[in-house]
Amino acid sequence: MQLTTPQVRGLAPGVDTRPLVPTVQGRLTLTAPDPTGHAHVSAASSLVAAGGKGWVVSDSYGSLVRFDRLATPGALLPGLPEGKKRPDLEALVRVPDAATGGSLLVAFGSGSKDDRQRAFSQVVDAAGSTVGAPVAASLTPLYTELDRRLPLQPNIEGVAWRDGAAGAELLVFHRGKLPTDVNTIFRLDGARVLAALRAGQPVPADVVLGQTSIDLGTLGGARLGFADAQVLPDGRIAFVASSEGNDSTGDGAIHGSVVGTLDAAFAVQTMRPLTGPARKVEGLERSSLLDPTASPTAFTLVTDPDDPVQAAEVLSVDLG
């Protein structure tokens, strides 16, 4: 599959584009059938580790899926109130929770339609058990502001937490896969966003601190768009981006995915296409947070096969 990278801001000559060979670890299954009758996760959208467990969101559910291990069946947990339309949760972020010594997990709707502008937060303790009930909040004021700044409606696919000397930031990754759009990273005031989410209040528009646009080029003739991201301990940002055609529903033929890294200023350092069958990778996490014996340069990936009868794959890659 041909990877074409443009010479624009963020992609300098010398970016590592060597092919990356993934290892298939299994598929995401469920302990009981989901509301559609499938005992598997068919559209994994994001993956994080918290309390020694794996946590996945799918664009088909309004809830988290918890896995003791990704190789064993997971359980659907309470989340957003059930509705007739799918909430399209596309991003999941882990934030430290001082009160429990664990984490706050926040799932974000994509914003790609007006009814996909919700988030919910769930506290998870250090042992990986949920604490209290999930808290829902509106993202409409925030997404209205992002819409004002973008050529097309927001399509949020990744969210990452970054601590810094000037205060914590929430990094929000807009997937710009259409020719008239562009991948964009928004920097948000982390403390103010979290305060609103914890209180179940709408996230205000004026939390946006800045934005950076990045053209990731094409893979297989279609544009690459952000699909998920994680901030690494050294300040770099690991990301996945996927390439697919477009049909009347916004999805089309899958051309493949890349795993890459950005520096702290969002310049691309690494962008390595996956070999093998064309896959749409939508989530990544450091493997060592899921398995302490894993290499520190290894990542675990989850996929969205764009087919409800297929279970999402679990892959591993090593950038070392």
C-alpha positions in Angstrom: 0.0 0.0 0.0 1.5 3.3 -1.1 2.0 6.0 1.6 2.3 9.5 0.3 3.3 12.3 2.7 3.0 16.0 1.7 5.8 18.5 2.5 3.8 20.7 4.8 4.0 21.9 8.4 4.3 18.9 10.7 5.8 16.5 8.1 9.5 17.2 7.7 11.9 15.2 5.5 13.3 12.2 7.4 10.1 11.1 9.0 10.3 7.3 9.8 7.8 5.7 7.4 9.1 2.1 7.5 6.4 -0.6 7.3 5.3 -2.0 10.7 4.3 -5.7 11.1 1.4 -6.2 13.5 0.9 -9.3 15.5 -2.7 -10.5 15.9 -3.5 -11.1 19.6 -7.2 -12.0 19.3 -10.6 -10.4 19.0 -12.8 -8.5 21.4 -15.6 -10.7 22.8 -18.4 -10.1 25.4 -19.6 -12.1 28.4 -23.2 -11.6 27.2 -24.8 -10.5 23.9 -25.0 -6.7 23.4 -28.3 -5.0 22.6 -27.9 -6.0 18.9 -27.5 -9.7 19.8 -23.8 -9.9 19.2 -21.4 -11.4 21.8 -18.5 -9.3 20.5 -17.4 -5.7 20.1 -17.7 -5.0 16.4 -16.6 -1.3 16.3 -13.8 -0.6 18.8 -13.2 3.2 18.8 -10.7 3.8 21.6 -8.6 1.8 24.2 -7.1 2.8 27.5 -5.7 1.0 30.5 -6.8 1.8 34.1 -6.5 -0.2 37.2 -4.7 -3.0 35.4 -7.7 -3.6 33.1 -8.5 -2.7 29.5 -11.3 -0.2 28.8 -12.9 0.1 25.3 -15.5 2.4 23.8 -17.4 1.5 20.6 -19.3 3.9 18.4 -22.3 1.5 18.8 -22.6 1.7 22.6 -23.2 4.5 25.1 -21.1 2.7 27.7 -17.7 1.4 28.5 -16.6 -2.2 28.0 -14.2 -3.5 30.7 -11.8 -6.3 30.0 -9.8 -8.0 32.8 -7.6 -9.1 29.9 -8.3 -8.3 26.3 -7.9 -12.0 25.4 -11.0 -12.8 27.6 -14.6 -11.6 27.3 -15.4 -8.1 28.5 -18.5 -6.7 30.1 -20.7 -3.8 29.1 -21.1 -1.3 32.0 -23.6 1.5 32.6 -23.1 4.7 30.6 -25.2 7.2 28.8 -29.0 6.8 28.9 -30.3 4.5 26.1 -31.7 6.3 23.1 -32.9 5.5 19.6 -29.8 7.0 18.0 -26.3 5.7 18.6 -24.1 8.1 20.7 -21.1 7.5 18.5 -18.5 7.5 21.3 -15.2 7.7 19.4 -12.7 8.8 22.1 -11.7 7.6 25.6 -9.2 9.4 27.8 -7.7 8.4 31.2 -7.1 11.3 33.7 -5.5 10.8 37.2 -8.1 10.9 40.0 -6.5 12.0 43.3 -9.5 11.1 45.4 -9.3 7.4 44.7 -5.7 7.0 43.6 -7.2 5.7 40.4 -8.4 7.3 37.2 -11.3 9.2 35.7 -12.3 7.8 32.4 -14.1 10.1 30.0 -15.8 9.0 26.8 -16.5 11.6 24.1 -19.1 11.6 21.3 -17.7 12.4 17.9 -19.8 15.5 17.3 -20.2 14.5 13.6 -23.9 15.1 14.0 -25.9 17.3 16.4 -27.0 14.3 18.5 -23.4 13.1 19.0 -22.3 15.9 21.3 -22.3 14.1 24.7 -19.7 12.8 27.0 -19.7 10.8 30.2 -17.2 10.3 33.0 -16.6 7.2 35.2 -14.3 7.0 38.2 -12.2 3.8 38.4 -10.1 2.9 41.4 -6.6 1.6 41.5 -7.9 -2.0 41.4 -9.9 -1.4 38.3 -13.4 -1.2 39.9 -15.9 1.5 39.1 -16.7 4.0 41.8 -20.1 5.6 41.8 -22.3 6.1 38.8 -21.3 7.6 35.4 -21.9 11.3 35.0 -23.1 12.6 31.6 -22.4 16.1 30.3 -23.2 18.1 27.1 -20.4 19.0 24.7 -22.6 21.2 22.6 -21.1 24.6 23.5 -17.5 23.3 23.0 -18.4 21.5 19.7 -20.2 24.6 18.4 -16.9 26.5 18.9 -14.9 23.8 17.2 -17.3 23.8 14.3 -16.8 27.6 14.0 -13.0 26.9 13.6 -13.2 24.0 11.2 -14.1 23.8 7.5 -16.6 20.9 8.3 -18.4 19.7 11.3 -16.2 18.3 14.1 -15.4 14.6 14.0 -13.5 14.0 17.2 -11.7 10.6 17.2 -9.1 11.0 20.0 -8.6 12.8 23.3 -5.4 12.8 25.4 -4.5 14.3 28.7 -1.2 16.3 29.0 0.2 17.7 32.2 2.5 20.8 31.9 4.1 23.6 33.8 1.5 26.0 32.6 -1.3 23.7 33.6 -3.0 20.5 32.3 -4.3 20.4 28.8 -6.8 18.2 27.1 -5.7 17.5 23.5 -8.7 16.8 21.2 -8.0 15.2 17.8 -10.3 16.1 14.9 -10.3 13.6 12.0 -10.1 15.4 8.7 -10.3 12.8 6.1 -12.1 14.7 3.3 -10.3 16.8 0.7 -12.0 20.0 2.0 -11.0 19.3 5.6 -7.8 18.8 7.6 -6.6 17.0 10.7 -6.6 19.4 13.6 -5.4 19.1 17.2 -7.2 21.4 19.7 -5.6 22.3 23.0 -8.2 22.8 25.8 -7.9 24.1 29.4 -7.8 20.7 31.2 -8.8 21.9 34.6 -11.9 23.8 33.4 -13.0 20.9 31.1 -12.7 18.4 34.0 -14.6 20.6 36.4 -17.5 20.8 34.0 -17.5 17.1 33.2 -17.4 16.1 36.9 -20.3 18.4 37.7 -22.3 17.1 34.7 -22.4 20.7 33.3 -22.0 21.7 29.6 -18.3 22.2 28.6 -18.0 25.9 27.7 -16.8 27.2 24.4 -14.0 29.4 25.8 -11.9 26.4 27.1 -10.1 26.3 23.7 -6.4 27.5 24.1 -5.2 26.9 20.5 -5.2 24.6 17.5 -2.7 23.0 15.1 -3.6 21.5 11.7 -1.6 18.6 10.2 -1.9 17.0 6.8 -0.9 13.4 7.2 -1.0 12.6 3.5 -2.6 9.6 1.9 -2.5 5.8 2.1 -3.7 3.8 -0.8 -4.9 6.9 -2.5 -7.2 8.1 0.4 -6.5 10.7 3.0 -5.2 9.7 6.4 -7.3 10.9 9.4 -6.5 10.8 13.1 -8.2 7.9 14.9 -6.8 7.9 18.5 -3.8 9.3 20.5 -2.0 8.9 23.8 0.6 11.2 25.5 3.7 9.3 26.4 5.8 9.7 29.6 8.6 11.5 27.6 6.1 14.1 26.3 5.8 12.7 22.8 2.3 11.7 21.5 1.6 8.4 20.0 -1.3 8.3 17.4 -3.0 6.1 15.0 -4.5 7.3 11.7 -6.6 5.4 9.2 -7.4 5.8 5.5 -10.8 4.9 3.9 -12.8 6.0 0.9 -16.2 7.7 1.3 -19.7 6.7 0.4 -23.1 8.2 1.1 -22.8 7.2 4.8 -19.3 8.7 5.2 -17.6 5.2 5.3 -16.1 3.4 2.4 -13.4 0.9 1.5 -10.7 0.6 4.1 -7.2 1.2 2.8 -5.1 0.8 5.9 -3.7 2.5 9.0 -0.5 4.0 10.3 1.0 4.2 13.8 3.0 7.3 14.5 4.5 9.7 17.0 4.4 13.5 17.3 6.8 15.6 19.4 5.5 17.9 22.1 5.0 20.7 19.5 2.9 18.4 17.2 5.6 17.8 14.6 5.4 14.3 13.1 8.4 12.1 13.9 7.2 8.6 12.9 4.4 7.5 10.7 4.6 3.7 9.9 2.0 1.9 7.8 0.8 -1.5 9.0 1.5 -4.4 6.7 -1.0 -7.2 5.9 -4.7 -6.9 5.3 -6.0 -3.4 5.2 -7.3 -2.5 8.7 -9.0 0.5 10.3 -7.2 0.9 13.6 -9.2 3.1 16.0 -7.5 2.7 19.4 -4.0 2.4 20.9 -2.5 2.0 24.3 1.0 1.3 25.7 1.2 -2.5 26.1 3.1 -2.2 29.3 0.0 -0.7 31.0 -1.9 -3.8 30.1 0.9 -6.3 30.6 3.9 -5.3 32.8 6.1 -7.8 31.0 5.5 -6.1 27.6 8.2 -4.0 25.9 8.2 -0.3 26.8 8.1 0.5 23.0 5.2 -1.8 22.3 1.6 -0.7 21.7 -1.7 -2.6 21.7 -4.2 -1.6 19.0 -7.9 -2.3 18.4 -9.8 -2.1 15.1 -13.1 -1.2 13.6 -13.9 -3.6 10.7 -16.9 -1.6 9.6 -19.0 -4.8 9.8 -21.3 -5.6 12.7 -20.9 -9.3 12.3 -17.1 -9.1 12.7 -15.4 -8.8 16.1 -12.8 -6.1 16.5 -9.2 -7.3 16.3 -6.6 -6.8 19.0 -3.1 -6.2 17.5 0.3 -5.5 18.9 3.2 -3.6 17.3 6.6 -2.5 18.6 8.1 0.9 17.5 11.5 0.0 19.0 
